[in-house]
Amino acid sequence: MGKYLKSFLVLCSVLFPKSPYAAQADSADAAFIASLPDLDSLLADQQQTELLELSVKHEPKEASDISASGTAFRSMDMSPLAGSDLGGGLKLQLNGNLTENIQVSGILSDQSSPIQPRGDTRKIRDLDEVYVKVTHPNISVTAGDYFLKMNSGKLLNINKNLIGIKSSFKYNNVIGSAFFAGAKGNYREFRMKGEEGNQGPYMLASGGDFRNQTIVAGSETVWLDGMQLTRGNQYDYTIDYSTGELTFEPKHLLHSDSDIVVEFESTDAKYRRNTAGSSLSLKKEGSFLEVNWIRDFDDPSLSGSAYASSDLELIKTAGDEHISVTGAVEDSAGMYVFEDNIYVYDPDAMMAGKRFMVSFSLDRESGAYKRDISADGTLYYSFVPKESRSGYVDLYDPGKTLDKPENISLIHVRSGIPLSQNQMLQVHAGISQFDQNRLSAIGDKDNTGSIFQLALEGNGINLGRGFGLDYAVSAFQKGSRYQPMERDQHVSFERNWNITGAESGKEILSDISGKLQLPSGGILSSSYAHYSVGNLQRERIQSGLESSSRWLPELKASFSSVKGERDFIQRSFFVKMLPGSIHPFVNLKSETRTLEDKWGEFSGGLEFGKGNNSMKFSVGQRDDYVYSFENAHMGQISEAVFGSLDISRRTERGWSGEMQIRKRITQNSIQESKTDISLAHIRSHFRR
């Protein structure tokens, strides 16, 4: 244990030379280290060929300013066949004071666990978490595992799990930080539609081999129809981090129009990725200034990549172009014949033509071959026609694609100046530098992009007689070359603007909005916005109402109209009625795309809540339509009826229980199919 604390005290002596413990870091036998409490136990694990048990106990020593607790183990394996092997490990927790103003905490370990934590609880604890943190009223330093949050306004929102070192300081009105670390995974965003009656598992792999992908535990954020979900089998979803499988709990019954968005970090990259950055913020008399810099860069060295030196040399000459290496080598003893641009398996040499030895690799995006097994048990690959490939999960390509090492940097500056007590002018500007191949200078002239937003906001402006006003006017522009590190728009931006997300080009968004606060406590809202990306143009008008009263405890209504090549309209209305503990409610939603499709949903039910007991029951119906140009009208394609029941109860003795029941029956006239799904979740536990 002393060797771990000695290293730690050396670090403290560098950071805090005035610490009374700094001088002691030079001696391994320092009295301070000797005064620390010993580890609780020393365990030895044997194979059955030899059994050895050790038990070491120490008398308690005087209390120290730093408390240390943990476990250590030593193992000795002895066998007449395999000889002997000595091993062990240590996991130590530290917490306490170095001086009156300097605190230390952390977890030290030389263990490594290959087991991923289960993704069925709300909180995830990393089994391999190791860090040391030293804090002072004006400075802090963390080394090891930590979570980075770099958020500035609406345009910069970065969250990463890192392993490295970070420091931060505070001096009067100035706050700053700097960090350098290795990333545990790379950011990924996965979008998909739900399937009727299928709660999962859904595979979080767009292309690529999910079997070689591991999701960083706790890194995911899951959205369903624009609503952020909570992990846990008693909440919204569970996830298997090792296989990338996402399963939804009965609380949310999925259907074919469910929008699912998952953001996560995964270890599927071919390079080790490093991250460095810094931030500085100044606040004074209501004004503020924020400067943020961050850089993500892949390590293209032989030790930092999964490629051989010959592959890296090829990447150096490729620039930003796609790199594909053929897996076919002409060989008279080869098992494949190249005929009509197809490699045909011919082990008995029955076909004429040049013969090849072919190495196939997994390529779900553009692969054209499937794996087969011959009569004698030999594994081979056969061509699949394009029209038949949709029925296969795994497809292969006679070659491999080489991923290029990337380098991306962001610099963001954001400032705000108060114009009055209730109004502020904000400016946010950013520059990105994105090099798709940091090993090559070819094609680097288009690496730089920019983003800009100017906003004027007013909040809580008193209009008299109980009326208040909030307003916002903003102008946003993003160049076609700007490259964000993570999502920089609302998760439902594409759906709300009726775009596909595949559009490209310069983005411009102008928006003006206002909220009128009523004397009764209600809110009237309205907005107008114009959006363009490339040659596509959109205009949107929104309005809404929220209020609460004795007889209508909750009332919400919204309307949105998007003008474009074809109009897109969204409507919603919800009302909860009656005072007391029993509330009937009605909910209506609809969407219409002119000359395309529409759907409407109506539901109603009863809600009860009193003390620690609650119940909610609802039934509803949804109808979907598709426009027919032949008949020039919307024709119904499906009808669904659904119901739900939620019961929750908690007693004073500590017992609590929950029950969720879902039922949905869908009749599809196009597919001439019927889906009937029933789900239930019952949970009971005791806590005193």
Solvent accessible surface area in square Angstrom, and as a share of the most:
residue,aa,sasa,rsa
1,M,53,0.24
2,G,27,0.26
3,K,144,0.61
4,Y,50,0.19
5,L,5,0.03
6,K,70,0.30
7,S,76,0.49
8,F,10,0.04
9,L,3,0.01
10,V,62,0.36
11,L,55,0.28
12,C,2,0.01
13,S,28,0.18
14,V,110,0.63
15,L,60,0.30
16,F,19,0.08
17,P,99,0.62
18,K,197,0.84
19,S,8,0.05
20,P,86,0.54
21,Y,31,0.12
22,A,14,0.11
23,A,85,0.66
24,Q,54,0.24
25,A,1,0.01
26,D,123,0.64
27,S,52,0.34
28,A,66,0.51
29,D,132,0.69
30,A,9,0.07
31,A,83,0.65
32,F,18,0.07
33,I,15,0.08
34,A,66,0.51
35,S,45,0.29
36,L,3,0.01
37,P,49,0.31
38,D,54,0.28
39,L,38,0.19
40,D,107,0.55
41,S,40,0.26
42,L,56,0.28
43,L,105,0.52
44,A,23,0.18
45,D,97,0.50
46,Q,23,0.10
47,Q,87,0.38
48,Q,185,0.82
49,T,73,0.43
50,E,86,0.38
51,L,138,0.69
52,L,68,0.34
53,E,140,0.63
54,L,84,0.42
55,S,94,0.61
56,V,63,0.36
57,K,182,0.77
58,H,110,0.49
59,E,146,0.66
60,P,128,0.80
61,K,113,0.48
62,E,155,0.70
63,A,108,0.83
64,S,35,0.23
65,D,90,0.47
66,I,5,0.02
67,S,65,0.42
68,A,9,0.07
69,S,56,0.36
70,G,15,0.14
71,T,78,0.45
72,A,7,0.05
73,F,78,0.33
74,R,107,0.39
75,S,23,0.15
76,M,62,0.28
77,D,44,0.23
78,M,54,0.24
79,S,25,0.16
80,P,123,0.77
81,L,174,0.87
82,A,91,0.71
83,G,40,0.39
84,S,84,0.54
85,D,92,0.47
86,L,124,0.62
87,G,30,0.29
88,G,39,0.38
89,G,1,0.01
90,L,7,0.03
91,K,52,0.22
92,L,0,0.00
93,Q,78,0.35
94,L,5,0.03
95,N,95,0.49
96,G,14,0.13
97,N,66,0.34
98,L,3,0.02
99,T,34,0.20
100,E,158,0.71
101,N,76,0.39
102,I,12,0.06
103,Q,70,0.31
104,V,2,0.01
105,S,36,0.23
106,G,5,0.05
107,I,16,0.08
108,L,22,0.11
109,S,25,0.16
110,D,81,0.42
111,Q,73,0.32
112,S,100,0.64
113,S,36,0.23
114,P,128,0.80
115,I,121,0.61
116,Q,51,0.23
117,P,22,0.14
118,R,186,0.68
119,G,4,0.04
120,D,21,0.11
121,T,65,0.38
122,R,138,0.50
123,K,175,0.74
124,I,42,0.21
125,R,153,0.56
126,D,49,0.25
127,L,79,0.39
128,D,56,0.29
129,E,54,0.24
130,V,44,0.25
131,Y,55,0.21
132,V,16,0.09
133,K,77,0.33
134,V,1,0.00
135,T,37,0.22
136,H,54,0.24
137,P,90,0.56
138,N,80,0.41
139,I,64,0.33
140,S,24,0.15
141,V,7,0.04
142,T,9,0.05
143,A,31,0.24
144,G,18,0.17
145,D,19,0.10
146,Y,22,0.08
147,F,95,0.40
148,L,15,0.08
149,K,127,0.54
150,M,10,0.04
151,N,79,0.40
152,S,2,0.01
153,G,41,0.39
154,K,158,0.67
155,L,11,0.05
156,L,4,0.02
157,N,64,0.33
158,I,3,0.02
159,N,42,0.21
160,K,10,0.04
161,N,24,0.12
162,L,0,0.00
163,I,92,0.47
164,G,21,0.21
165,I,79,0.40
166,K,66,0.28
167,S,40,0.26
168,S,43,0.28
169,F,86,0.36
170,K,109,0.46
171,Y,147,0.56
172,N,114,0.59
173,N,76,0.39
174,V,42,0.24
175,I,87,0.44
176,G,2,0.02
177,S,39,0.25
178,A,47,0.36
179,F,16,0.06
180,F,109,0.46
181,A,3,0.02
182,G,22,0.21
183,A,20,0.16
184,K,47,0.20
185,G,6,0.05
186,N,11,0.06
187,Y,50,0.19
188,R,81,0.30
189,E,64,0.29
190,F,28,0.12
191,R,92,0.34
192,M,37,0.17
193,K,100,0.42
194,G,6,0.06
195,E,94,0.42
196,E,51,0.23
197,G,22,0.21
198,N,43,0.22
199,Q,19,0.08
200,G,23,0.22
201,P,75,0.47
202,Y,15,0.06
203,M,60,0.27
204,L,0,0.00
205,A,23,0.18
206,S,85,0.55
207,G,15,0.15
208,G,50,0.48
209,D,33,0.17
210,F,40,0.17
211,R,128,0.47
212,N,113,0.58
213,Q,12,0.05
214,T,49,0.29
215,I,0,0.00
216,V,17,0.10
217,A,21,0.16
218,G,34,0.33
219,S,21,0.13
220,E,13,0.06
221,T,38,0.22
222,V,0,0.00
223,W,40,0.14
224,L,12,0.06
225,D,80,0.42
226,G,27,0.26
227,M,100,0.45
228,Q,109,0.48
229,L,11,0.05
230,T,40,0.23
231,R,30,0.11
232,G,0,0.00
233,N,62,0.32
234,Q,44,0.20
235,Y,65,0.25
236,D,9,0.05
237,Y,5,0.02
238,T,26,0.15
239,I,7,0.03
240,D,62,0.32
241,Y,2,0.01
242,S,58,0.37
243,T,54,0.32
244,G,1,0.01
245,E,55,0.25
246,L,0,0.00
247,T,45,0.26
248,F,5,0.02
249,E,22,0.10
250,P,16,0.10
251,K,84,0.35
252,H,32,0.14
253,L,32,0.16
254,L,1,0.01
255,H,24,0.11
256,S,69,0.44
257,D,32,0.17
258,S,3,0.02
259,D,31,0.16
260,I,1,0.01
261,V,9,0.05
262,V,0,0.00
263,E,18,0.08
264,F,7,0.03
265,E,8,0.04
266,S,0,0.00
267,T,69,0.40
268,D,48,0.25
269,A,40,0.31
270,K,85,0.36
271,Y,16,0.06
272,R,123,0.45
273,R,32,0.12
274,N,27,0.14
275,T,0,0.00
276,A,13,0.10
277,G,3,0.03
278,S,42,0.27
279,S,30,0.20
280,L,86,0.43
281,S,24,0.16
282,L,73,0.36
283,K,125,0.53
284,K,124,0.52
285,E,157,0.70
286,G,52,0.50
287,S,40,0.26
288,F,31,0.13
289,L,76,0.38
290,E,31,0.14
291,V,54,0.31
292,N,14,0.07
293,W,88,0.31
294,I,1,0.01
295,R,64,0.23
296,D,5,0.03
297,F,24,0.10
298,D,6,0.03
299,D,25,0.13
300,P,26,0.16
301,S,49,0.31
302,L,111,0.55
303,S,92,0.60
304,G,6,0.05
305,S,18,0.12
306,A,75,0.58
307,Y,23,0.09
308,A,58,0.45
309,S,64,0.42
310,S,80,0.51
311,D,17,0.09
312,L,14,0.07
313,E,97,0.43
314,L,77,0.39
315,I,0,0.00
316,K,84,0.36
317,T,95,0.55
318,A,22,0.17
319,G,1,0.01
320,D,33,0.17
321,E,127,0.57
322,H,135,0.60
323,I,11,0.05
324,S,71,0.46
325,V,41,0.23
326,T,96,0.56
327,G,15,0.15
328,A,15,0.11
329,V,101,0.58
330,E,105,0.47
331,D,55,0.28
332,S,106,0.69
333,A,75,0.58
334,G,1,0.01
335,M,88,0.39
336,Y,15,0.06
337,V,0,0.00
338,F,86,0.36
339,E,82,0.37
340,D,121,0.63
341,N,129,0.66
342,I,45,0.23
343,Y,29,0.11
344,V,50,0.29
345,Y,42,0.16
346,D,8,0.04
347,P,64,0.40
348,D,106,0.55
349,A,66,0.51
350,M,157,0.70
351,M,56,0.25
352,A,93,0.72
353,G,55,0.53
354,K,133,0.57
355,R,34,0.12
356,F,31,0.13
357,M,94,0.42
358,V,24,0.14
359,S,75,0.48
360,F,25,0.11
361,S,37,0.24
362,L,43,0.21
363,D,33,0.17
364,R,46,0.17
365,E,140,0.63
366,S,78,0.51
367,G,2,0.02
368,A,15,0.11
369,Y,10,0.04
370,K,54,0.23
371,R,111,0.40
372,D,37,0.19
373,I,127,0.64
374,S,29,0.19
375,A,120,0.93
376,D,118,0.61
377,G,54,0.52
378,T,58,0.34
379,L,92,0.46
380,Y,45,0.17
381,Y,32,0.12
382,S,29,0.19
383,F,71,0.30
384,V,4,0.02
385,P,62,0.39
386,K,161,0.68
387,E,144,0.65
388,S,52,0.34
389,R,56,0.20
390,S,114,0.73
391,G,70,0.67
392,Y,87,0.33
393,V,108,0.62
394,D,41,0.21
395,L,11,0.05
396,Y,12,0.05
397,D,41,0.21
398,P,26,0.17
399,G,4,0.04
400,K,86,0.36
401,T,63,0.37
402,L,3,0.01
403,D,66,0.34
404,K,42,0.18
405,P,0,0.00
406,E,58,0.26
407,N,29,0.15
408,I,11,0.06
409,S,22,0.14
410,L,4,0.02
411,I,85,0.43
412,H,1,0.00
413,V,61,0.35
414,R,44,0.16
415,S,31,0.20
416,G,0,0.00
417,I,100,0.51
418,P,47,0.30
419,L,103,0.51
420,S,53,0.34
421,Q,177,0.79
422,N,60,0.31
423,Q,58,0.26
424,M,46,0.21
425,L,57,0.28
426,Q,33,0.15
427,V,52,0.30
428,H,7,0.03
429,A,41,0.32
430,G,3,0.03
431,I,93,0.47
432,S,0,0.00
433,Q,78,0.35
434,F,39,0.16
435,D,18,0.09
436,Q,70,0.31
437,N,0,0.00
438,R,83,0.30
439,L,46,0.23
440,S,9,0.06
441,A,86,0.67
442,I,104,0.53
443,G,42,0.40
444,D,46,0.24
445,K,203,0.86
446,D,69,0.36
447,N,11,0.06
448,T,69,0.40
449,G,7,0.07
450,S,62,0.40
451,I,3,0.02
452,F,84,0.35
453,Q,31,0.14
454,L,74,0.37
455,A,14,0.11
456,L,52,0.26
457,E,54,0.24
458,G,0,0.00
459,N,87,0.45
460,G,45,0.43
461,I,40,0.20
462,N,125,0.64
463,L,95,0.47
464,G,30,0.29
465,R,229,0.83
466,G,51,0.49
467,F,74,0.31
468,G,8,0.08
469,L,52,0.26
470,D,31,0.16
471,Y,46,0.17
472,A,29,0.23
473,V,63,0.36
474,S,26,0.16
475,A,49,0.38
476,F,10,0.04
477,Q,75,0.33
478,K,21,0.09
479,G,22,0.21
480,S,77,0.50
481,R,138,0.50
482,Y,13,0.05
483,Q,67,0.30
484,P,37,0.23
485,M,23,0.10
486,E,25,0.11
487,R,52,0.19
488,D,20,0.10
489,Q,42,0.19
490,H,108,0.48
491,V,6,0.03
492,S,21,0.14
493,F,22,0.09
494,E,48,0.22
495,R,51,0.18
496,N,43,0.22
497,W,3,0.01
498,N,27,0.14
499,I,22,0.11
500,T,109,0.63
501,G,41,0.40
502,A,90,0.70
503,E,53,0.24
504,S,94,0.61
505,G,26,0.25
506,K,97,0.41
507,E,26,0.12
508,I,68,0.35
509,L,31,0.15
510,S,50,0.32
511,D,37,0.19
512,I,93,0.47
513,S,37,0.24
514,G,24,0.23
515,K,103,0.43
516,L,54,0.27
517,Q,67,0.30
518,L,43,0.21
519,P,80,0.50
520,S,90,0.58
521,G,60,0.58
522,G,1,0.01
523,I,57,0.29
524,L,80,0.40
525,S,36,0.23
526,S,64,0.41
527,S,21,0.13
528,Y,91,0.35
529,A,2,0.02
530,H,59,0.26
531,Y,4,0.02
532,S,12,0.08
533,V,8,0.05
534,G,37,0.36
535,N,155,0.80
536,L,31,0.15
537,Q,91,0.40
538,R,18,0.06
539,E,69,0.31
540,R,33,0.12
541,I,93,0.47
542,Q,62,0.28
543,S,50,0.33
544,G,17,0.17
545,L,55,0.28
546,E,89,0.40
547,S,37,0.24
548,S,71,0.45
549,S,66,0.43
550,R,165,0.60
551,W,151,0.53
552,L,65,0.32
553,P,35,0.22
554,E,53,0.24
555,L,30,0.15
556,K,96,0.40
557,A,33,0.26
558,S,55,0.35
559,F,77,0.32
560,S,9,0.06
561,S,13,0.08
562,V,2,0.01
563,K,106,0.45
564,G,32,0.31
565,E,133,0.59
566,R,92,0.34
567,D,43,0.22
568,F,1,0.00
569,I,42,0.22
570,Q,36,0.16
571,R,119,0.43
572,S,43,0.28
573,F,78,0.32
574,F,45,0.19
575,V,14,0.08
576,K,32,0.13
577,M,59,0.26
578,L,76,0.38
579,P,39,0.24
580,G,64,0.61
581,S,35,0.23
582,I,89,0.45
583,H,26,0.11
584,P,38,0.24
585,F,9,0.04
586,V,40,0.23
587,N,37,0.19
588,L,73,0.36
589,K,93,0.39
590,S,27,0.17
591,E,12,0.05
592,T,35,0.20
593,R,45,0.17
594,T,56,0.33
595,L,71,0.35
596,E,66,0.30
597,D,46,0.24
598,K,73,0.31
599,W,30,0.11
600,G,28,0.27
601,E,38,0.17
602,F,108,0.45
603,S,12,0.07
604,G,13,0.13
605,G,20,0.20
606,L,70,0.35
607,E,47,0.21
608,F,60,0.25
609,G,37,0.35
610,K,139,0.59
611,G,82,0.79
612,N,67,0.35
613,N,51,0.26
614,S,50,0.32
615,M,56,0.25
616,K,85,0.36
617,F,89,0.37
618,S,16,0.10
619,V,79,0.45
620,G,12,0.11
621,Q,68,0.30
622,R,9,0.03
623,D,30,0.16
624,D,31,0.16
625,Y,56,0.21
626,V,67,0.38
627,Y,42,0.16
628,S,33,0.21
629,F,135,0.56
630,E,164,0.73
631,N,93,0.48
632,A,69,0.53
633,H,95,0.42
634,M,41,0.18
635,G,23,0.22
636,Q,80,0.35
637,I,41,0.21
638,S,15,0.10
639,E,72,0.32
640,A,3,0.03
641,V,66,0.38
642,F,42,0.17
643,G,16,0.16
644,S,26,0.17
645,L,44,0.22
646,D,37,0.19
647,I,65,0.33
648,S,42,0.27
649,R,136,0.50
650,R,134,0.49
651,T,45,0.26
652,E,168,0.76
653,R,187,0.68
654,G,14,0.14
655,W,134,0.47
656,S,18,0.11
657,G,22,0.21
658,E,61,0.27
659,M,52,0.23
660,Q,23,0.10
661,I,66,0.34
662,R,23,0.08
663,K,78,0.33
664,R,16,0.06
665,I,50,0.25
666,T,10,0.06
667,Q,89,0.40
668,N,32,0.16
669,S,68,0.44
670,I,125,0.64
671,Q,134,0.59
672,E,151,0.68
673,S,45,0.29
674,K,134,0.57
675,T,44,0.26
676,D,83,0.43
677,I,24,0.12
678,S,73,0.47
679,L,43,0.21
680,A,68,0.53
681,H,37,0.16
682,I,130,0.66
683,R,71,0.26
684,S,78,0.50
685,H,61,0.27
686,F,99,0.41
687,R,177,0.65
688,R,204,0.75
